[in-house]
Each structure stands twice: as structure tokens, then as C-alpha cells.
């Protein structure tokens, strides 16, 4: 089952907090983070690296972004 963090509609830093909490909970594997602003996308990218995870892909989706991360 794919882990999805749907952070659309939330203002930063909430999407980052949601994603980091899920990264800590998962420990490793792959997560998909859905965001709807450029700022949230950039902040998720930075937070992912800070947590030792990697951004696998960033795709436009429905006016926002689908960010796949993994460790």
C-alpha cells in the first residue's frame, strides 16, 4: 500500500510538518506528498534532504504537485 500525505490546502509549515511526521513514522520506504503551492514543494524538497530522504520525482498534478520521496 502506498503511503500518501495529502497536504493540499494547508499553508506552510503544515505540509512540511505532515511530511516529516510521516517520514519518521515510516522510517524508510517510499512516500507520496501532495501539495498545491510552489512554496510547499520547495520546503518539502528541503525537509526531505534534511531528514536523509531523497526526492525521487516531482510531477504536476491538478494545479499542484505530486512529490515522491524515498529512503
C-alpha positions as CSV (number, residue, x, y, z in Angstrom):
1,X,0.0,0.0,0.0
2,X,1.3,3.4,-1.0
3,X,1.7,6.0,1.8
4,X,0.2,9.3,0.8
5,X,0.4,12.6,2.7
6,X,-2.3,14.9,1.3
7,X,-1.1,18.4,2.4
8,X,-3.2,20.2,-0.2
9,X,-5.0,23.2,1.2
10,X,-2.6,23.7,4.1
11,X,-0.2,26.6,4.4
12,X,3.5,26.2,5.3
13,X,4.8,25.0,7.6
14,X,1.9,22.5,8.0
15,X,2.7,20.4,4.8
16,X,6.4,20.1,6.0
17,X,5.3,19.0,9.4
18,X,2.9,16.4,8.0
19,X,5.5,15.0,5.6
20,X,8.3,14.9,8.3
21,X,6.0,13.2,10.7
22,X,5.2,10.5,8.1
23,X,8.9,10.1,7.3
24,X,9.6,9.5,10.9
25,X,6.7,7.1,11.3
26,X,7.7,5.1,8.2
27,X,11.4,5.1,8.8
28,X,12.1,4.0,5.3
29,X,10.4,3.2,2.0
30,X,8.5,5.5,-0.3
31,X,6.0,8.2,0.4
32,X,3.9,10.4,-1.9
33,X,3.3,14.0,-0.8
34,X,0.6,16.1,-2.4
35,X,0.9,19.9,-2.2
36,X,-0.7,22.7,-4.0
37,X,1.9,25.6,-3.9
38,X,5.4,26.2,-5.2
39,X,6.5,27.2,-1.7
40,X,5.3,23.9,-0.1
41,X,7.0,22.0,-2.9
42,X,10.3,23.8,-2.3
43,X,10.0,23.4,1.5
44,X,9.2,19.6,1.2
45,X,12.3,19.2,-1.0
46,X,14.5,20.9,1.7
47,X,12.9,18.9,4.5
48,X,13.3,15.7,2.7
49,X,17.0,16.2,2.4
50,X,17.3,17.3,6.0
51,X,15.7,14.0,7.1
52,X,18.1,11.9,5.0
53,X,15.5,11.0,2.4
54,X,15.6,11.7,-1.4
55,X,13.2,13.3,-3.8
56,X,12.5,10.6,-6.4
57,X,10.2,12.6,-8.6
58,X,8.1,15.8,-8.8
59,X,5.1,15.8,-11.1
60,X,2.5,18.5,-11.7
61,X,-0.9,17.3,-10.6
62,X,-4.2,19.1,-10.5
63,X,-2.8,22.6,-10.0
64,X,-0.3,21.3,-7.5
65,X,2.5,18.7,-7.2
66,X,2.9,15.0,-6.6
67,X,6.2,14.6,-4.8
68,X,7.6,11.0,-4.5
69,X,10.3,10.6,-1.8
70,X,12.2,7.6,-0.6
71,X,14.8,6.3,1.7
